[in-house]
C-alpha cells in the first residue's frame, strides 16, 4: 500500500532534526508544532508516544455527513472521496483510537464511514449490472479499495463481452475481403 | 476465453460435435465411433467427432460441422425465455467457447447474437452473487449451473472481495499451498557416496 502518499498532520512531542526514512526527508520536528508526515511515519512515532496525530480534514463528523448526503441524493455518480479513505480509516481505527476523542465520537465516525462504504458499494453493483456489451465504462471518483474489489470480475467479464462481439467480425471481414475462411488451411 | 495457449480452450475442443464426412474416411471407423462395424467411414455419413478434429477437417473442406443440440432452435427458444435457470455445467461446460468455434464455420450471425444474449441475461446474476462474499445456498446453487468461463469470472469476483475483507479484519492471507519444503538433497558423506 503506497502509504508514502498519505500525509497526516502530526503534532510532535519530540525535538529532533529532520528524519530521513527511505523516500524523503521530514522535519525538523519541534514540540507542539504540527508537521505533515506520511501515515506510516506518523503511526510509528505515535506508537512510541512521540506525537499526537491530528485527524485528516475529511474525517470529521460534519464533512462525512455532507459526503454521505451527497452520495444518497445523486445515485447516478460518485462523490469525490479521498482515494485511500478505506485504508486510512482502517489504520486509524485500529492503531490510533485515542485521537478520536471520546468513544461515542469514534463510534459515530466509524458508523458513517461504514454507511458510506455500503452506499457506494450498492451504486457500484447497480452500475455493473447495467453493463450489457463491450462498452467503455467511466467510473469517476472510485476509491482504491473499491476498484480493487471489482477489478478482476469486471475486467474478465468485459473480455468475455469483447470475445463474443468480435466473433462475427472475423468471418464477416474475411468474406468482404473476398477470401473464404473455410478454405484456408 | 479460448486462445491458442489457454488450457480451457484446449479442453473445450474435446467437446463432441456431429460432423458429416463429405468424402468418407478410411481406417478410422472404429476409433471415431466404437459402435461402427466398418473400418472405414462411408461418404456422407455423420459421425460424432471431437471439435479439434472436426474444425481441422472442415477447414480443408472434408467435413461439414453441425453444432451441438444446445445451439439448435429448440434450445434457443428455451434459453431466450429464461437463460438463468439453465444448467451449463452439466450439459455444456464450454458453452461460449464451443459456440464461438462452431460459428467460425457456420457463419450465422443469429448464433453469435444468441450467445451474447444468453451471456447478458446470466451476467446480472454473476454480478449480484459474485461480489457478495457471503456464501449462501443460492450462491452454491448458482455455482453449480455456471459454465467454465462464467465460473472463472464468478470466482475472480468472490476472491477479490474475500481478500479485501480479509485485509479489513487484519488477518494475513494464507500462503500458497505450494510452499518451499526444506531441501532434501542428499549430502555427500565422508566416503563420497
Boltz contact constraints between the chains, C-beta under 6 A:
constraints:
  - contact:
      token1: [A, 128]
      token2: [B, 127]
      max_distance: 6.0
  - contact:
      token1: [A, 129]
      token2: [B, 124]
      max_distance: 6.0
  - contact:
      token1: [A, 129]
      token2: [B, 127]
      max_distance: 6.0
  - contact:
      token1: [A, 132]
      token2: [B, 120]
      max_distance: 6.0
  - contact:
      token1: [A, 149]
      token2: [B, 160]
      max_distance: 6.0
  - contact:
      token1: [A, 149]
      token2: [B, 161]
      max_distance: 6.0
  - contact:
      token1: [A, 149]
      token2: [B, 164]
      max_distance: 6.0
  - contact:
      token1: [A, 152]
      token2: [B, 156]
      max_distance: 6.0
  - contact:
      token1: [A, 152]
      token2: [B, 160]
      max_distance: 6.0
  - contact:
      token1: [A, 153]
      token2: [B, 130]
      max_distance: 6.0
  - contact:
      token1: [A, 153]
      token2: [B, 153]
      max_distance: 6.0
  - contact:
      token1: [A, 153]
      token2: [B, 156]
      max_distance: 6.0
  - contact:
      token1: [A, 153]
      token2: [B, 157]
      max_distance: 6.0
  - contact:
      token1: [A, 156]
      token2: [B, 153]
      max_distance: 6.0
  - contact:
      token1: [A, 156]
      token2: [B, 156]
      max_distance: 6.0
  - contact:
      token1: [A, 157]
      token2: [B, 153]
      max_distance: 6.0
  - contact:
      token1: [A, 163]
      token2: [B, 1]
      max_distance: 6.0
  - contact:
      token1: [A, 164]
      token2: [B, 115]
      max_distance: 6.0
  - contact:
      token1: [A, 164]
      token2: [B, 116]
      max_distance: 6.0
  - contact:
      token1: [A, 167]
      token2: [B, 100]
      max_distance: 6.0
  - contact:
      token1: [A, 167]
      token2: [B, 103]
      max_distance: 6.0
  - contact:
      token1: [A, 167]
      token2: [B, 112]
      max_distance: 6.0
  - contact:
      token1: [A, 168]
      token2: [B, 109]
      max_distance: 6.0
  - contact:
      token1: [A, 168]
      token2: [B, 112]
      max_distance: 6.0
  - contact:
      token1: [A, 171]
      token2: [B, 107]
      max_distance: 6.0
  - contact:
      token1: [A, 182]
      token2: [B, 105]
      max_distance: 6.0
